[in-house]
Amino acid sequence: MAMLTDEMLLDSYHMAIQLNLERDFIALLLAEIRKRELDVNANALAVLH
């Protein structure tokens, strides 16, 4: 996970949800997002603007 940029991690998380991937995979991504203290919604908001 350390090789993923914050943006790539957030993109991967949102894509995993959209594709309805395994919950364990999504949980792994979310754990890393929380570890990095990122805002899950920040990336989604940036795409909208």
C-alpha atoms as one frame of an Amber mdcrd trajectory, in Angstrom:
protein
   0.000   0.000   0.000   2.898   2.352   0.634   3.540   2.608  -3.116   0.098
   4.082  -3.792  -0.207   7.829  -3.731  -3.011   9.230  -1.601  -4.955  10.093
  -4.750  -4.532   6.598  -6.196  -5.642   5.067  -2.899  -8.773   7.200  -2.773
  -9.532   6.517  -6.434  -9.101   2.787  -5.836 -11.426   2.902  -2.854 -14.174
   4.722  -4.744 -13.793   2.439  -7.779 -13.909  -0.670  -5.581 -17.204   0.530
  -4.135 -18.631   1.328  -7.575 -17.630  -2.111  -8.869 -19.007  -3.801  -5.767
 -15.727  -5.609  -5.098 -15.079  -7.871  -2.114 -15.829  -6.232   1.233 -12.490
  -7.426   2.606 -10.646  -5.565  -0.165 -12.670  -2.406   0.439 -12.011  -2.706
   4.176  -8.277  -3.021   3.477  -8.339   0.156   1.399 -10.385   1.973   4.027
  -7.983   0.907   6.778  -5.094   2.411   4.817  -7.101   5.591   4.180  -7.738
   5.939   7.910  -4.088   5.165   8.706  -3.067   8.038   6.438  -5.786  10.229
   7.981  -7.286  11.028   4.586 -10.772  12.344   3.942 -12.662   9.718   1.951
 -14.939  12.366   0.428 -12.231  14.870  -0.496 -11.323  13.128  -3.744 -14.952
  12.718  -4.786 -15.553  16.418  -4.228 -12.490  17.362  -6.278 -13.809  15.380
  -9.241 -17.133  17.204  -9.124 -15.526  20.651  -9.435
